[in-house]
């Protein structure tokens, strides 16, 4: 049905993404397809890494750990953004094309009042991606 899953990952909050990580991995195992874990970082030091190279290594280690723990094939793609807080959605939409994914499985939160003013990342990706998007809450 699908050939490649892209799962955006925030390494600073990976523990909050368990449901979406599990969902993506189970779909990948079901269809025998790879998952590409995409992480977005800035050129400047952040809470996860001091530079994009270190971030890329940590994301690759995360993908390898997911592959081993869940019995799937996984890759990592670190993407450098000028300002992830403002252009995360556009960066992820470009990553969908760059990875060749035909399904995105991503985490979201239960909508609140602020979502009427600022749409969620999952909502924007689902509304603008040219591929299927599964937004997993919780």
Secondary structure, DSSP 8 states (H G I E B T S, - for coil): --SEEEEE--GGGGGGGHHHHHHHHHHHHHHT-EEEEEEEE-SS--SS-SSHHHHHHHHHHHHHHHHHHHT--EEEEEEE-S-HHHHHHHHHHHHHHHHT-SEEEEEE----GGGGTS--HHHHHHHH-SSEEEEEE-
